[in-house]
Each structure stands twice: as C-alpha cells, then as structure tokens.
Amino acid sequence: MAHDHEYTTMGGIPLKLCYGPEDLAGLSPSDYLGAPGEFPYTRGVHRDMYRGKRWTMRMFAGFGTPEDTNRRFRYLLEQGQTGLSTAFDMPTLMGYDPDHPRSLGEVGREGVSVASVADMERLFAEIPLDQVSTSMTINAPAIVMVAFYVATAEKQGGRPELLRGTAQTDILKEFIAQKEWISPPRPAMRLIGDMLEWQTRHTPQWNTISISGYHIREAGATAVQELAFTLADGIGYVQLGIERGLDVDDFAQRLSFFWDVHNDFFEEVAKFRAARRIWARVMRDRFHAQKPRSWLLRTHAQTAGVSLMAQQPYNNVVRTTLQALAAVLGGTQSLHTNSFDETYALPTEDAATLALRTQQIIADESGVANVVDPLGGSWFVESLTNEVERRAMEIIDRIDELGGIVPAIEVGYPQKEIARSAYEFQKAVDSGARVVVGVNRYVVDEKDPIPTLKIDLGPEQEQCARIRQLRETRDGPRAAAAIEAVRAVARTDGNLFPPILEAARAYCTLGEICQVFREVFGEFRDPAYC
C-alpha cells in the first residue's frame, strides 16, 4: 500500500490522507474566503452565480471555408449554444494569405480560413454581429482580425459600440507556449497597446484581451504554472494599459481569462478559486483599481484537449464530463466542452452536439448550478486553494524579480519551466506512475476507427482562387495607399488600429497587412530553443 507522501495532485502538490479544521487554523474566513460576489471573490464573481445567469455555452467551431463554418455556427445556435467561438486555420493564425507558399496543405484544416473582410462577411452571413457575442481565438494578427470584424459589422449596419465578444489577443502566451507569433515581444505588445487604446474608447462592450492559460497548460504546464504564468501575463497587460495613459478602471473591466480544465478534479476547482483571489488582490492592492468590477477575474474555460486520447476514444466523453463539472464547480462564466473525436480530426456534428449536451445535462439535470460554490468550506478544497495560491505567488514573485513577464520571456524562463514539467509528466506516463486509462492501463485491442470529419483540398483551392480574385477586382490604388499608410504609422509611435481599419475597409488582405509587421518589426526566434 502506498504511503501518504506518495499521493500528490497531478501538479505535484502533496496530499494528506484526510483534512480537518487544523488545516485552516489561524486563518480568517473573511480574508481568504468571503461571500460570493464579494472581495476577494474566492466563492465566485457574482452573488447568485448560476441562479442569476447560467454560464455561456460557447462551443469552439471553425473549418474549411467561411461558408462551411457559418453553417456550423447556425447549426450550433439552433441546438442551444449561447455564444459563438471561432477557430481559425494555421495560415490565418500566422498572418498568411491562403495562396502563400507556407499555407500549402493547411488552409481550412485546423479552423476556418479568413484572409479578408470579404471572408469575414461570409463567415457571419445572416448572423447580426450587434446581436451576438463572438469569441475569436486569434493572437499575432488579432489587430487585423478585429478590424475585419468591425468593418464587417459596419457593412451590416451595426455600430462598434454595440459589438460584444472577445478576441484572444494574448501574444504573451504565444511566446510562452503556443508559438504562433510574427514579431518579437516588444513590437507585438505595441500592437496590443494600440488595440487596447482604440477599443477602450470605441468598443466598450468588447473584452479586449482574453488572457489565456489554456495553451500554457496544453504545452505541459502544471495547474500552478498555468495559474502563475497566466496571471503574470495579465499583470503585463495592465501595466501596458497604464503606460499608455489609460485609467486602470477604464479598461481592466474588459479583460477576461481563459483556463484549461484538466483531469485532477479538486486541483482544478482550487485553481479557479485561487485565480479569482489573487487577481482581486493584484488589481486592488498593486494597481489601485477603485471599481470592484476591475477586481473581477471573469472566466472562460475549455476542457483539456491534451487529455483526449486516440485509444478508446469514447473514454474522452467521461474525461470531458469530469472536467466540465470541475469548471462549473470552480465558478466559470463560459465553457467549451471538447468533442471525443478531436484526437483524430475536427469534430463531427454528432460529436459536437454530444459535447454541448454534456454541458446542458450538467446545467439542467445535475443540480450543481442550484447552489453557489457548493464545495466552499471543505477543509480539503480550502486548504488546496490556499496551497495553489501560495505556489503561484512564488512564481509571480520570481517573474517580478526578472523585471516582469516580457523580460522573463526574453530570457526563456517560462518556456524552460513548462518544458521541464512536460518532460516530467511524460516520464511518469511512460513508466506507469501516472495512469492514463486505455493507454498504459486497461488496454484493449482497438476496434475500427470512429467516424471522423474529413476536409479535402476543395476549401484550399476555393480560398486561393478567392483571394486572387479579390486582389484583381478591388480598388487597387485605394488598397495600395492603405497599406502604405499602415507602413508609415508602423515606423512611428502612432496608433496602428485606425490605418489597419482603413486597410480592412479597402479589402487589403491579412497577409498584406502582416507583411508590414514582418518588414518593420522583424520576426521572432525563441531564445529558449536557439
């Protein structure tokens, strides 16, 4: 039989056999717990939580041409989805047009191909943008994609101040984990500062940055590392806004967070609770935000893609259900549940519907939404929340010692720490010390593969033809002048959003605008792997 010290969370936090009041001795509940909807928000950001409003069921979707994804959007809305979430293909994420040589074989494969306002118009055809909330997972070219979205809304007759949604815009986690960047950290942060300024003044209902721990965790970080590095990114963005001359209370209320939800149920619940508490204290005590809404850490969550296994894929339904339940008990405001077939391909309609039904069953049949923070007061959960917070703050303090998150990235600190954790986890799986059902224990002979969504070369050929036709039929002199205006402002310290919006209106392409970034700002090479 294993001894107590051999039991740990997935992230390596030692676990006792049993917890009791002695584990919280000397701590004041008002300091570390509070009431729901009150500082420090450990128990949730709203007083009545899901009794007042259920979490947004925002299923991630995107593949093929804009028309393909538009059909999936409208299908999910018909099935009861309450918010749109857009996945872009790799060329779009990297700022390339579909006919660029580096786009070959990738157009429409991992998400939807969007290279111009014309594509954005097709993507949201018959979906009024001033009446829906849209999330877009886009980072390095986020300033371009938001400009495309604003220009599309204008063509529909909508006004920017009515637009609701989020563009991820979190370039720091790209440098830390996902590696989809264009230019080095400092000019990349300049672009985000430009967006933050413009959107604070013109799109007040838009969440300017979705600070993302998801991809940090997917790269191999522990729960504590995900929490610490993500909040350090958030601190970096708040500092950026203040350096731009913005009042912290004018923009902090429109920052949101995006978390991974992995398999260790109680560690994930503790992570959500600790995240809210740390952020509330950082915003009130470090940045001196005056408005309570600026102290709130508002959360979108997604079940862990990295936990999905190709072996015995129906086991993924169980994993996703447990992860979704942890997110709800942790107090998320928005949730995406992964489909069980995503280790093979983008999800089929049936698999995506089952993933959505998972959330609906939790919401309407389980009863967990009827009481706010039902795990609050548990000696174990409260003790684990405190320990997750303590360990995360040690990492944040180390980043502060390095001069902040940008200098830390430039010397490779977060990248190396995540790589080390990923290596240790994989060693544990390979040795059998960490059980993965169907992979290293309870293994069976595999049956025939499950049905999968197949995307042929048609979307790539169609998107390449469209982008060429666009360049031939648009107002060429207007487009050329718009690109030159972007280049001219890029060489100064002026705000780039207005000229990029004009370029969008002139039907300049994503690749043309991002090529300006490459020429003026240069391209990035990661110091952790050079």
C-alpha positions in Angstrom: 0.0 0.0 0.0 1.3 3.5 -0.9 2.3 5.9 1.9 0.6 9.3 2.3 3.6 11.2 0.9 3.3 9.3 -2.4 0.0 10.8 -3.1 0.1 14.1 -5.0 -2.1 16.2 -7.2 -1.4 16.0 -11.0 0.8 19.1 -10.5 2.8 17.5 -7.7 1.2 19.1 -4.6 1.5 16.5 -1.7 -1.8 15.3 -0.3 -2.6 14.2 3.2 -4.8 11.2 3.9 -7.5 13.4 5.4 -8.1 17.1 6.1 -9.7 18.8 9.1 -10.1 22.2 10.8 -6.4 22.2 11.8 -5.5 22.7 8.2 -7.2 26.1 8.3 -6.2 27.1 11.8 -5.3 30.7 12.3 -6.8 31.8 9.0 -9.7 34.3 8.9 -12.5 33.2 6.5 -13.2 36.8 5.7 -9.7 37.2 4.4 -9.3 34.0 2.3 -13.0 33.2 1.6 -15.6 36.0 1.8 -19.1 35.7 0.4 -20.0 35.1 -3.2 -19.8 38.3 -5.2 -17.6 40.0 -2.7 -13.9 40.6 -2.3 -11.7 38.5 -2.7 -14.2 36.6 -4.9 -12.9 33.1 -3.9 -16.5 31.9 -4.0 -17.4 33.4 -7.3 -17.7 36.8 -9.0 -21.5 37.1 -8.7 -23.6 36.8 -5.6 -26.2 34.4 -7.1 -23.9 32.8 -9.8 -25.8 30.3 -11.9 -29.2 31.1 -10.3 -28.9 34.5 -11.8 -27.4 33.5 -15.1 -26.1 30.2 -16.4 -22.6 30.1 -17.9 -22.3 30.8 -21.6 -22.1 27.5 -23.6 -19.6 28.7 -26.2 -18.6 25.8 -28.5 -15.4 26.3 -30.5 -16.0 25.9 -34.2 -14.2 26.5 -37.4 -13.1 24.6 -40.5 -12.9 24.9 -44.3 -14.3 27.9 -46.0 -16.2 30.7 -44.2 -19.5 29.2 -45.6 -18.6 25.8 -44.0 -18.1 27.4 -40.6 -21.1 29.7 -41.0 -23.3 26.6 -41.4 -21.8 25.0 -38.3 -22.3 28.3 -36.3 -26.0 28.4 -37.3 -26.4 24.7 -36.5 -24.9 25.1 -33.0 -27.1 28.1 -32.3 -30.2 26.0 -33.3 -29.0 23.3 -30.8 -29.0 25.8 -27.9 -25.5 27.2 -28.0 -25.5 30.7 -26.5 -22.3 32.2 -27.9 -20.0 31.8 -30.9 -16.4 30.8 -30.7 -14.2 30.9 -33.8 -11.3 28.6 -34.6 -9.0 29.9 -37.4 -6.7 27.8 -39.5 -2.9 27.9 -39.2 -2.3 30.3 -42.1 -4.7 32.8 -40.6 -3.2 32.4 -37.1 0.3 33.1 -38.6 -0.8 36.0 -40.7 -0.5 34.4 -44.2 -2.9 34.5 -47.1 -4.2 31.1 -48.3 -2.1 31.3 -51.5 1.2 32.0 -49.7 3.7 29.1 -50.1 3.8 28.5 -46.3 0.0 28.0 -46.3 0.1 24.9 -48.6 -1.8 22.0 -47.2 -3.1 23.9 -44.1 -5.9 26.0 -45.5 -9.1 25.2 -43.7 -7.6 22.2 -41.9 -7.5 23.2 -38.2 -10.0 26.0 -38.4 -11.7 28.4 -40.8 -9.7 30.4 -43.4 -10.3 34.1 -43.1 -7.9 36.4 -45.1 -10.1 39.5 -45.8 -13.2 41.4 -44.9 -14.9 39.5 -47.7 -14.2 36.2 -45.9 -15.4 37.7 -42.6 -18.7 38.8 -44.3 -19.2 35.2 -45.5 -18.3 33.8 -42.1 -21.1 35.8 -40.3 -23.7 35.9 -43.1 -27.2 36.0 -41.6 -25.7 36.4 -38.1 -26.1 40.0 -37.0 -22.9 41.0 -35.2 -24.6 43.6 -33.0 -26.8 40.9 -31.5 -24.4 38.0 -30.8 -21.4 37.6 -28.6 -18.4 36.3 -30.6 -15.1 34.9 -29.4 -12.2 34.7 -31.8 -9.1 32.7 -30.9 -6.5 34.9 -32.7 -3.3 36.4 -31.4 -0.4 37.6 -33.5 -2.8 39.1 -36.2 -5.5 39.9 -33.7 -5.4 43.7 -34.6 -6.2 42.8 -38.2 -9.0 40.3 -37.4 -10.7 42.8 -35.0 -10.5 45.4 -37.8 -12.1 42.9 -40.2 -14.8 42.2 -37.7 -15.6 45.9 -37.1 -15.6 46.6 -40.8 -18.0 43.7 -41.3 -20.3 44.9 -38.6 -20.3 48.4 -40.3 -21.4 46.8 -43.6 -24.2 45.1 -41.7 -25.3 48.4 -40.4 -24.0 47.8 -36.9 -22.1 50.2 -34.7 -18.8 49.4 -33.0 -20.1 50.4 -29.5 -22.7 47.6 -29.7 -20.2 44.8 -30.5 -19.9 42.1 -27.8 -17.3 39.4 -27.7 -13.6 38.7 -27.3 -10.5 38.5 -29.5 -8.0 36.5 -27.6 -5.1 38.9 -28.4 -2.8 37.2 -25.8 0.5 37.3 -27.6 2.5 36.7 -24.4 1.2 33.1 -24.1 2.2 32.6 -27.7 5.8 33.3 -26.8 5.4 31.2 -23.7 3.6 28.2 -25.1 1.8 28.1 -28.4 4.5 29.6 -30.6 2.2 31.3 -33.2 3.9 34.7 -33.4 5.0 37.1 -36.1 7.2 39.8 -34.5 9.3 40.0 -31.3 7.6 40.6 -27.9 8.0 44.4 -27.6 6.6 45.4 -31.0 3.9 42.7 -30.5 3.0 44.3 -27.2 2.8 47.7 -29.1 0.1 46.3 -31.3 -1.9 45.1 -28.3 -1.4 48.5 -26.7 -2.8 50.1 -29.9 -5.8 47.8 -29.7 -6.4 48.4 -26.0 -6.4 52.2 -26.5 -8.8 52.1 -29.5 -11.2 49.5 -28.2 -11.4 51.1 -24.7 -12.8 54.2 -26.5 -14.8 52.7 -29.3 -15.9 49.2 -28.4 -16.7 49.4 -24.7 -18.6 46.1 -24.5 -15.8 44.1 -26.1 -13.4 42.1 -24.0 -10.1 43.5 -25.3 -7.8 40.6 -24.2 -8.6 37.1 -23.2 -5.6 36.2 -21.1 -5.1 32.5 -21.9 -3.8 29.8 -19.6 -5.3 27.2 -21.8 -2.4 26.9 -24.2 0.2 27.2 -21.4 -1.4 24.1 -19.8 -1.7 22.3 -23.1 2.1 22.8 -23.6 2.7 20.8 -20.4 2.5 23.3 -17.6 1.2 22.2 -14.2 -2.0 23.8 -12.8 0.1 26.1 -10.6 2.3 27.1 -13.5 -0.7 27.8 -15.7 -2.2 30.0 -13.0 1.1 31.9 -12.3 2.2 32.5 -15.9 -1.3 33.5 -16.9 -1.8 36.0 -14.1 1.8 37.3 -14.8 0.7 37.9 -18.4 -2.4 39.7 -17.1 -0.2 41.9 -14.9 1.9 42.7 -18.0 -1.2 43.8 -20.0 -2.5 46.0 -17.1 1.0 47.7 -16.9 0.8 48.2 -20.7 -2.5 50.0 -20.4 -1.3 52.2 -17.6 1.8 53.1 -19.6 -0.4 54.1 -22.5 -2.1 56.6 -20.2 -5.3 54.8 -19.7 -7.1 54.8 -16.3 -7.0 51.2 -15.0 -10.7 51.3 -14.2 -11.4 52.2 -17.9 -10.0 49.0 -19.3 -9.5 46.4 -16.6 -13.2 45.6 -16.5 -13.0 44.4 -20.1 -10.1 41.9 -19.5 -11.1 38.3 -19.3 -9.3 35.0 -18.7 -9.3 31.6 -20.4 -8.4 28.5 -18.5 -7.7 24.8 -19.2 -9.6 22.2 -17.1 -7.6 19.0 -16.7 -8.4 15.7 -15.0 -7.4 16.4 -11.4 -10.8 17.4 -10.3 -10.1 19.2 -7.0 -6.9 20.8 -8.1 -8.8 22.4 -11.0 -11.5 23.7 -8.7 -8.8 25.1 -6.4 -7.1 26.7 -9.3 -10.2 28.7 -10.3 -10.9 29.8 -6.8 -7.2 30.8 -6.2 -7.1 32.7 -9.5 -10.0 35.0 -8.6 -8.5 35.7 -5.2 -5.0 36.5 -6.5 -6.3 38.7 -9.3 -8.6 40.7 -7.0 -5.8 41.5 -4.7 -3.4 42.3 -7.5 -5.9 44.7 -9.0 -6.9 46.4 -5.8 -3.6 46.5 -3.9 -1.0 46.6 -6.7 -2.7 48.6 -9.4 -5.1 50.5 -7.0 -8.2 50.0 -9.2 -11.1 51.7 -7.5 -14.1 49.9 -9.1 -15.0 46.5 -7.8 -15.7 45.3 -11.4 -12.0 45.9 -12.1 -11.1 43.4 -9.4 -13.2 40.6 -11.0 -11.5 37.7 -12.8 -14.1 36.7 -15.4 -13.5 33.3 -16.8 -13.9 31.2 -19.9 -12.9 27.6 -19.6 -12.2 24.7 -22.0 -11.8 21.1 -21.2 -8.3 19.8 -21.8 -7.6 18.9 -25.4 -4.3 17.3 -24.3 -6.1 14.9 -22.1 -8.1 13.4 -25.0 -6.7 10.0 -26.2 -6.9 8.3 -29.5 -7.0 4.9 -27.7 -10.6 4.0 -26.6 -11.9 7.4 -27.7 -15.3 7.1 -26.0 -13.4 7.3 -22.7 -12.9 11.0 -23.7 -16.6 11.6 -23.1 -16.1 10.7 -19.4 -12.9 12.8 -19.2 -14.7 15.8 -20.7 -17.7 15.4 -18.4 -15.5 15.4 -15.2 -13.5 18.4 -16.5 -16.7 20.4 -17.3 -18.1 19.6 -13.9 -14.9 20.9 -12.3 -15.1 24.2 -14.3 -18.7 24.7 -13.2 -18.0 24.0 -9.5 -14.9 26.2 -9.9 -17.2 29.1 -11.0 -16.6 29.6 -14.7 -18.7 32.2 -16.7 -18.3 30.5 -20.0 -17.4 26.9 -21.1 -16.4 24.9 -24.2 -16.5 21.1 -23.9 -14.2 19.2 -26.3 -15.6 16.5 -28.6 -14.4 13.0 -28.0 -13.2 12.6 -31.6 -10.8 15.6 -31.6 -7.7 13.4 -31.4 -8.5 12.2 -34.9 -9.9 15.3 -36.6 -12.0 18.3 -36.2 -15.3 17.2 -34.6 -18.3 15.9 -36.5 -21.7 17.5 -35.9 -22.8 14.5 -33.8 -19.7 14.7 -31.6 -20.0 18.5 -31.2 -23.7 18.1 -30.3 -22.8 15.4 -27.6 -20.2 17.8 -26.2 -22.8 20.5 -26.0 -25.3 18.1 -24.4 -22.8 17.4 -21.7 -23.0 21.0 -20.6 -26.7 21.0 -20.8 -27.1 17.9 -18.7 -24.8 19.4 -16.0 -26.8 22.6 -16.1 -30.3 21.2 -16.1 -30.1 17.7 -14.6 -27.2 17.5 -12.1 -28.4 20.2 -9.6 -24.9 21.6 -9.2 -26.0 25.0 -10.5 -28.6 25.4 -7.8 -26.2 26.4 -5.0 -23.3 28.9 -5.2 -19.8 27.4 -4.6 -21.1 24.1 -3.1 -17.6 23.0 -2.3 -16.8 26.1 -0.3 -15.8 25.4 3.3 -14.5 22.0 2.6 -11.3 21.6 4.6 -9.6 19.9 1.7 -10.7 22.3 -1.0 -9.9 25.4 1.0 -6.5 24.0 2.1 -5.7 23.1 -1.5 -6.9 26.5 -2.8 -4.5 28.2 -0.3 -1.6 26.0 -1.4 -2.2 26.6 -5.1 -2.3 30.3 -4.4 1.0 30.2 -2.3 2.9 28.3 -5.0 1.6 30.5 -7.8 2.6 33.7 -6.0 6.2 32.3 -5.6 6.4 32.1 -9.4 4.8 35.6 -9.9 7.4 37.0 -7.4 10.2 35.3 -9.4 8.9 37.0 -12.6 8.8 40.3 -10.9 12.4 39.8 -9.9 13.3 39.3 -13.6 11.7 42.7 -14.4 8.2 41.5 -15.5 6.8 39.0 -17.9 8.4 40.4 -21.1 12.0 40.3 -19.8 11.2 36.8 -18.4 10.1 35.6 -21.8 13.1 37.2 -23.5 15.4 35.0 -21.3 13.2 32.0 -21.7 12.2 31.5 -18.1 8.5 30.4 -18.5 9.3 28.4 -21.7 12.0 26.3 -19.9 9.9 25.7 -16.8 7.0 24.4 -18.9 9.2 22.2 -21.0 10.6 20.7 -17.7 7.1 19.9 -16.4 6.0 18.4 -19.7 9.0 16.1 -19.7 8.4 15.0 -16.1 4.8 14.3 -16.8 5.5 12.2 -19.9 8.2 10.2 -18.0 5.5 9.4 -15.3 3.1 8.2 -18.0 5.7 6.2 -19.8 6.7 4.5 -16.5 3.2 3.8 -15.5 3.5 6.0 -12.4 0.7 8.3 -13.8 -2.2 6.1 -15.0 -3.9 7.0 -18.3 -6.9 4.6 -18.8 -6.7 2.8 -22.1 -3.1 4.0 -22.7 -0.9 2.5 -20.1 -3.6 0.5 -18.1 -6.8 -1.3 -19.1 -5.5 -1.5 -22.6 -7.7 -3.4 -25.2 -7.4 -4.3 -28.8 -8.7 -1.4 -30.8 -11.8 -1.7 -33.0 -12.3 0.2 -36.3 -11.7 3.9 -36.1 -14.6 6.1 -35.2 -16.3 8.3 -37.9 -14.4 11.5 -38.5 -14.8 14.8 -40.3 -12.7 14.8 -43.5 -11.7 18.0 -45.2 -10.5 17.7 -48.8 -8.4 20.1 -50.9 -11.5 21.9 -52.1 -11.6 24.6 -49.5 -7.9 25.4 -50.1 -8.4 25.7 -53.8 -11.5 27.8 -53.3 -9.9 30.2 -50.8 -6.8 30.6 -53.0 -9.0 31.5 -56.0 -11.0 33.9 -54.0 -8.0 35.8 -52.6 -6.6 36.2 -56.1 -9.9 37.4 -57.5 -10.2 39.9 -54.6 -6.8 41.4 -55.4 -7.8 41.8 -59.1 -11.3 43.3 -58.5 -10.9 45.6 -55.5 -9.9 49.3 -55.9 -6.2 48.7 -56.4 -4.9 52.3 -55.8 -7.0 52.6 -52.6 -5.7 49.3 -51.2 -2.1 50.2 -52.1 -2.5 53.6 -50.4 -4.0 51.9 -47.3 -1.0 49.5 -47.0 1.4 52.4 -47.3 -0.5 54.3 -44.5 -0.1 51.2 -42.2 3.6 51.1 -43.0 4.1 54.8 -42.3 2.4 54.6 -38.9 4.3 51.4 -38.0 7.5 53.3 -38.3 6.3 55.9 -35.8 4.8 55.5 -32.3 1.3 56.3 -33.6 -1.7 54.1 -33.1 -1.9 51.4 -35.8 -5.6 50.5 -35.4 -7.1 53.3 -37.4 -5.0 52.7 -40.5 -5.4 49.0 -40.2 -9.2 49.5 -40.0 -9.0 51.7 -43.2 -7.0 48.9 -44.9 -9.7 46.4 -43.9 -12.3 48.6 -45.4 -10.2 48.8 -48.6 -10.2 45.0 -48.7 -6.5 44.7 -48.1 -5.7 41.1 -47.1 -4.4 39.6 -43.9 -1.1 38.7 -45.4 -0.5 42.1 -46.9 -1.0 43.8 -43.6 1.0 41.3 -41.6 3.8 41.5 -44.1 4.2 45.1 -43.0 4.7 43.9 -39.4 7.4 41.5 -40.6 9.2 44.2 -42.6 9.1 46.9 -40.0 9.2 44.9 -36.7 11.2 41.9 -37.8 10.5 38.2 -37.0 11.0 36.4 -33.7 13.2 33.5 -32.7 12.6 31.9 -29.3 15.7 32.3 -27.0 14.7 29.2 -25.1 15.4 27.0 -28.1 18.0 28.9 -30.1 
